[in-house]
Amino acid sequence: MPLAFDSLSHGEIAFGFFNIDTDMLLLEHYFFFADQFCDSIAGMAQADDPASCRDNWVVHIIQPPQQVGDLMGAIHGIRYSGFIGAVYRRFPFPSRPADFKQKPDGHKNRELVASMIESYGAQCSIQVAVQEADRTVQIGDYRFTFENFQALIQYVWQGGYPRWQNEEPPEYVHHMRVHLAASEISLYNTIHL
């Protein structure tokens, strides 16, 4: 479930997994897959110096915003609007509370979810850049303090809310953690995972 995170540019914004059967994340109006997030973080963590900590992410943007859908309506099974509604129509919220866990094999549904979002959003490239001088990170339109960016990484490491099923993240998340621990850049090596 996406949670509210602080940004310098837009105040509180939503970030996180929005369905336990997919590994897609949303960052306010950007939609992208978790392995791209983790691989990018791992790669930037291994940069020789903070000035070269930048990457481009391929994301989907859904316009108009109403086409994103109603997450709470979809969770409760009462309103399946927009992209999120289409995902929940295919992968409904579990009936047993104990089954509400982020599935580490959500990548198995990636092809289907990727084809679904094509009907709702346009694909584009955004830049991600670390600014060591003022200790900020820019992700497309959004700017974060180091601490708030680290909170996004911790969220993915934990499997968000409700956490990873069996407390076992997928391999790409473990790969990210290894690279964070080995980084010489303070943004990355000070994250407590």
Secondary structure, 3 states (H helix, E strand, C coil): CCEEEEECCCEEEEEEECCCCCCEEEECCEEEEHHHHHHHHHHHHCCCCHHHCEEEEEEEEECCHHHHCCHHHHHCCCCCCHHHHHHHHHCCCCCCHHHCCECCCHHHHHHHHHHHHHCCEEEEEEEEEEECCCCEEEECCEEEEHHHHHHHHHHHHHCCCCCEHHHCCCHHHHHHHHHHHHCCCHHHHCCCC
